[in-house]
Structure formats: structure tokens, C-alpha cells
Amino acid sequence: MQEAGHADVVIVGSGAAGLMAAVEAADAGARVLVLESEPKTGGSTRLSGAYVALCETALQPASREEFLADLIESHHFDCREPLSKLYADEAASTWRRLEDLGVHFIRTFQFAHMSKPWAHELSGEHMGGGAEIVTALEASARKKGVEIATSTRATRLITERGRVTGVVAQSGNRQVQYSAGSVLLASGGFTRNADLIRNFGRPGADAILPMTGEGSRGDGLIMGMGVGAGLDYMTAGIAPTAPADPETGNGVMVIYAGAIAVNRDGRRFCRESDLYIDTCWAALAQPQSDFLQIYDRRMRENYAATMMGKVLTGFREIGVGTLAELGTEIGRRGFNAEATLATVAKYNAAVKAGHDDEFSRTNLVGASGDLLPIEEPPFYAVHCRAGTTHFNGGLTVDTDMAVLDVFGDPIPGLFAAGETTGGFHGAGYMSGTFVGMALIFGRVAGRNAAAARRA
Ligand SMILES: Cc1cc2nc3c(=O)[nH]c(=O)nc-3n(C[C@H](O)[C@H](O)[C@H](O)COP(=O)(O)OP(=O)(O)OC[C@H]3O[C@@H](n4cnc5c(N)ncnc54)[C@H](O)[C@@H]3O)c2cc1C
């Protein structure tokens, strides 16, 4: 096998975790090489809206203690709490670091399960939030001398006397190897790996549509397992997170702008303002596991103006001038038209009366935004299934982001960050903590991987 080179730190993956780690490791004086399996950098991060949950910032000054309490609650009190504490402790310095790197959040947003608007939002003026973060981090990494090899897929870790000393990779039709002072796995999640989902997911989990980057194959997990790494919260972590159009695979979240979710029988089946994970689990239990989001012109315009509307787009809408025509169109697609129109009328009456008897929906999302009736033409429907933007669960890590083996001991020379890791979210999830985790834990991992190269 051809020796392709050496670096102090070899990082597998160029999403938020890998690039943030690269910047940190380079600043610590390490020679850094990033391997990226796809032709383009950025992974799921590039596709994301990049809401980032942070505390003690200029936009959200509330304390880390308050934030941590919210985090743990959103994790259903079932997670590796030292990792949650690490996140809260490092949030403010990560915000400052991002500001220095040219990533400027402009406002905050309050999702369900947040007592305060912790989620920080970028402007989305020129590109989606995730693309902006990748662009800024990649430019900074390259400026600091980080080498990035795209279309180069790491396949195995190399070990010598129990220490990870490099990786084997596939580059075109060549198998190459890189030696390294330390290796950092930042290869994202496993939402596109049917075998891992079959082995670890709950019944029905294989129906979840991945909306993630093509590289989300769980390669990091498999390479880690290959050298004895432990796994954390795999089954609890396999959950749908956002409705998606089954044909395009694109996410659809007009429910947060006021749309209602209606099943094949023409009935609502959830409180649409709840966390989208809950909506999606409820959707998987509906006839044929699918549903429609139904909305009007005003909701469509409001959605398009949000960051979600900017990145979760490109789905196929039915758009018609009257509700009666909408009934005809959805009837053709096997949905109960009469019952759906009755549901819309009932919902509109409930919004006007200020009381939703069926699901007690009071707001657009969580506790924010006033409800609207569906009454301004044109009217729209989008066919959806439960999709996912990420899974919880992954390699076991400690607060240095060292990968732990199945016995709980660090594997010398091996670090991980981002969606490849498990434990921080445990059994739950607060919106904005996936890009947040990639950035925050990426920094910690980058620093420690750089230090470990000398060990
Ligand atoms: C549409 C969408 C919207 C989202 N919105 C949000 C949001 O607003 N807020 C939030 O917190 N989270 C959000 N998420 C989730 C979040 O984007 C991801 O969890 C996070 O960006 C993961 O970062 P990462 O660096 O760990 O992985 P990725 O960004 O996926 O990066 C991993 C990289 O590793 C590469 N790779 C994989 N295997 C190999 C290999 N063997 N060799 C080399 N390279 C490899 C991949 O190609 C990829 O480029 C969203 C996700 C999606 C898809």
C-alpha cells in the first residue's frame, strides 16, 4: 500500500466538527490533514440551517447554569452529564471564537423545550447558515496551512501496540495510508447506514428518510469499533427529526409557520408546535406512515423568510386557488378529501375562538408565534414522511474527546467529535445542539489531538 503522507493530526471528515478541530489543532502548532470522502467539503453541516444553541453571548446573556438545566431536561435527564456540562462551559468561548473567525450570528430563536431563546441564527442572506460556517472555517483552516484531501475516504485505523498511528484510505482506485501523531474521527452520523439502523434502531426506524450529507454512513463508528471503541446511546438516539418530502428527500417544516399536519384519514394527529421529533414519531404511527402539511399563502411567505424556510426547501407542493380544489387534488393522492376539509374548517374555527380542543396548540412553535387560520389563497399541501437530519448516539468519548474502548479506557491516539460521538444528547435533544456539539467538541478535540501527538 502506498504511503501518502504524514501529519501530526489526521482528521476524518470536513463538517463543522472536523474543520473546527482543524483550526484549533493548527493554532496549537500541529501539521493537520483533513480527509473528506466526498468531492465537496461540509457534510450535513453544509446542508443545515445551523441554528446553534449557546449561552452567555451578546445575543443571549443568560447563564450557563440556566442553559445546562435546560439542556439536561431536553435530554430527558438521561445523558452523560459531564459532556452536557462541557458544552455549557465552552459555549461562550466558542461564540467568541466564531466571531473571530468571521461567523456572526444576528438573532436568537426559541424552539420547543427551551425556556429561553438559546438558538443563535445567522442571517442566511447569501447562503444557508451551515454553508456559511463551513465556508468560514474552511477558509481559516487553509490559511493556517491545513491540507484538505477531498474524494479520499478513510476506511481503517492503523494501530501499533494499542496506539492509533494512522489511517488507511481509498482515493479513487488507489488504497493509500497516512501516518499520524493522532487521529480525530469527525465523519458525521450514520443516518444513511441501513445495517447500523437495523441493528440498533427501534422497529419502524428503517422507514426514516435521511436528509443528511451523502457521507453519513457511520464510517467513523465502524472504524472505531474496529479498534475496540465503545458505543453510547445508539438505540435511544435513532429517531426521526424532521418531516421530509419522500420524493425529493427535502425537509418540510411549514408546520412551524402555522401549517397543520393531517393523515390519510383527514385527521390531525399531533400538536404541530411540539418538537419535530415528536411530530415525526407520531407520523410514523399513522396509516401508511405519511401525512400532509396544509397551509395558505401567508404561512408560505412567512416560512420562506425564516432560516428553516431557506434550507428546508425544494419540496413538491400542490398549490391551488381554493380549498375545494385542494380537496380534489389530495383526494386523487389517496387522502380523505372530505375529512381533510372538515379538519381545516374545524382548525380555523379553533384558531379564531382561541382554543384548540383537539391538541391544545397555542402557538406556531413551542411557546412562540401567534396561530393563523388557513384562509388566504392560494392553498397548499405537501406530502411528507418522517425524515431525519441526524441521529444521537455514537462513539463513547470522555470530556477530552478521547475515544474510550469498550472497557472505558481511552484508546491512545484516537479522538472524536461531532455526530460521530454519543452520550452528550443521550435520550433527548435540544434544537441547535448538533452543529453546536460539532463546533464545541470539535474545538476540544482539536486541542487535545494536537497535544497528544507529542505524547
Ligand atoms: C437539513 C439539515 C438541517 C439541520 N439543521 C440543524 C440546525 O439548524 N442546528 C443543528 O444543531 N443541527 C442541524 N442539523 C444537524 C447538523 O447539521 C449535524 O448534526 C452536524 O452538522 C454534524 O456535523 P459533523 O461535523 O459531525 O458531521 P458532517 O457535517 O456530516 O461532516 C462529516 C463529514 O465527514 C465526511 N466523511 C464521512 N465518512 C468519511 C470517511 N470515511 N472518510 C472521510 N470523510 C468522511 C462526510 O462526507 C462529511 O463531509 C441539520 C442537518 C440537516 C441535514
The ligand as a Gaussian input file, in Angstrom:
#p B3LYP/6-31G(d) Opt

LIG

0 1
 C      -31.089000      19.722000       6.512000
 C      -30.407000      19.715000       7.853000
 C      -30.661000      20.759000       8.744000
 C      -30.043000      20.750000      10.008000
 N      -30.222000      21.829000      10.839000
 C      -29.570000      21.870000      12.022000
 C      -29.627000      23.039000      12.830000
 O      -30.224000      24.048000      12.476000
 N      -28.965000      23.019000      14.037000
 C      -28.269000      21.913000      14.478000
 O      -27.705000      21.959000      15.560000
 N      -28.164000      20.817000      13.691000
 C      -28.766000      20.773000      12.482000
 N      -28.628000      19.678000      11.671000
 C      -27.735000      18.574000      12.119000
 C      -26.288000      19.030000      11.952000
 O      -26.140000      19.709000      10.730000
 C      -25.289000      17.876000      12.001000
 O      -25.544000      17.003000      13.068000
 C      -23.862000      18.439000      12.177000
 O      -23.620000      19.440000      11.214000
 C      -22.856000      17.317000      12.056000
 O      -21.568000      17.861000      11.954000
 P      -20.338000      16.865000      11.827000
 O      -19.156000      17.706000      11.555000
 O      -20.319000      15.949000      12.982000
 O      -20.712000      15.967000      10.573000
 P      -20.879000      16.374000       8.964000
 O      -21.156000      17.809000       8.881000
 O      -21.806000      15.412000       8.437000
 O      -19.405000      16.146000       8.486000
 C      -18.861000      14.847000       8.403000
 C      -18.016000      14.771000       7.152000
 O      -17.267000      13.554000       7.160000
 C      -17.259000      13.019000       5.845000
 N      -16.960000      11.586000       5.925000
 C      -17.792000      10.568000       6.267000
 N      -17.125000       9.404000       6.233000
 C      -15.857000       9.682000       5.862000
 C      -14.719000       8.900000       5.650000
 N      -14.734000       7.567000       5.797000
 N      -13.562000       9.491000       5.256000
 C      -13.518000      10.850000       5.085000
 N      -14.588000      11.642000       5.253000
 C      -15.737000      11.080000       5.678000
 C      -18.640000      13.346000       5.336000
 O      -18.703000      13.275000       3.933000
 C      -18.840000      14.757000       5.876000
 O      -18.356000      15.725000       4.987000
 C      -29.206000      19.686000      10.388000
 C      -28.935000      18.660000       9.466000
 C      -29.527000      18.675000       8.213000
 C      -29.212000      17.576000       7.254000

